[in-house]
Amino acid sequence: MPVPDSLTAWREFVARRNVEPEQLSREKIAALSEEDKAAYDKSRFAWIGADVVIETKDLASIERQVHIIRARLAARRSTAGRTLALSGRAGVGKSTIAMLMGKRHERIERQKLGLPTDAPDVAPVLYLVVPPGSTPKMLMVAIARWIGLPVPRGWDAPTVMDHVVSVLKTLKTSMIIVDEVHNLKTNKSAGADAASTLKSFTERLDAAVIFCGIDLLDTDLLAGEMGRQIRARTKVYDIRTYSYGSAAARESWVELVAGMEALLPLAAHPVGSLTTPEMSDYLWNRTGGSIGSLCNLLGDAAINAIFTGTELVDRAGLDEVLLDQEAVRGQTDTPLSARMDTKQERGAV
């Protein structure tokens, strides 16, 4: 799914409903005409690539924090405690969860106002991807462009901010999602000024703020005096890859695999075949416990199963999938002891 790079694209994302294709048998698929088979496969590819989110413990915890922030805003308290930062390595689902929180927030707000999802006079959510090497003006211009506000050449960053804030207040914006926050390099003058500008901007709006970025606790944004001020107002939720060294951890992993397996639109896939101890071990070892890597691995294997006509995901098909580099890194970073503990607990030597 492409990142919503404008208010129009965001509204399309909010309005989009994922449609699960009908589960046809091998016989019914074989009976389809070439044209109908192509259309059916296209619907299955769309489903595999859709932004379908599995309900996980991380998602539930983050949603609870968002509810708390919204309650604080409703009580019109100070700016303290209204910012949530989602941190973690690449591929753990930070952006996916943040965008889901934004989608749910927007639907709730529009329902309160009695407005359809495509009504142009409100924009409950602002979604910004921080450009690399941002300066204050670059940051504010990116926001202006996202909402469709023209920026005359002579405007400086404070002027752009004034106009952006005015428009967002008119649009009743009540949630700001700032993604790729690690692109702010505050050890450089321009980056420090951009971080200060972002802080000032979010404080001028009566809105919940969600930051997303890779390993935020180790980034420039939360370092130094500016970082101290931001940390004082921010709750950091560290999203981690799934571990596998205990029975409870393995149970959580198996639940995740089962949830993804249930979504596979394949005619001959035996449900439960991916959650056996052997396959659970295999999937965790290949992905390093990354939810994003697991999704990509199963999705690619499912697409290939449709192409080849096997209509199932098995070990042989999974072995053929080329891994993303984050999964490869996860394999490399996983301590050997975690895998050995798993085998010993099961009695395998």
C-alpha angles and dihedrals in degrees: 000000000000118000111259099251096179141028089257091054091047092053089050089052092050093047095046116109118197111228117206110218121238112269104241125190123239089257094053092046091051090052094056120106117246090257094047091046090053091049092047092049090048090055090050093049089050090051093049090051096042124115093254108158125208113221104244135170090256091053092049092048093048092047089052090053090049090052089053092051091049090051090053090051092049088054088051093231124163123291090265116110097015098104125084122187120202109205135177145105122299117286100028094109104258097140093039092054093044092051090048090052088051093049093049092046092051094049091050093049093047090049090052089052093043092238130140120242092257098049104131099206097076135048109182092178134049115195116193130179109203110235115231113262093015122190121195092262094046089053095049093043089053089055092045092052091048091058092040097250113152114231116208114220094246097057117110125209097271091050092049089048092052092053094043093050091049092052094046092051089052089049090051094237109186103166129051119192115193112190130189090026090162086076088077106095105195093177085078123066096240092047093049090050090048091052090050090049091050091050092050092046095053091047092057093061129068091231143122112248127213120188120195127190149130114281093336095183088066097044131100092248094073096037130094128007094319090049091050091056092048093046090052089061099036137081111207119211111193111209109203136189116261114273122216109193099101137048091248092051092050090049091055090049092049090050090054093048091047091052092052093043091055089060096056108117095212128135099215105029111127107225111233096028091110096050099061114117091254095050093042089054091047095049093047093048092050096047102032088231094296114149091206093051091047091051091050093046095051093040094052091046091050093050090050090049089056092048094049096040096236089118093202141085114231139153093274092053093045091051089061094056116103108229125230114245093250089061090048089051089049091055090050094046096047110105113240089226091066091060093042092051089053093054094045093051089054093047094249114140 
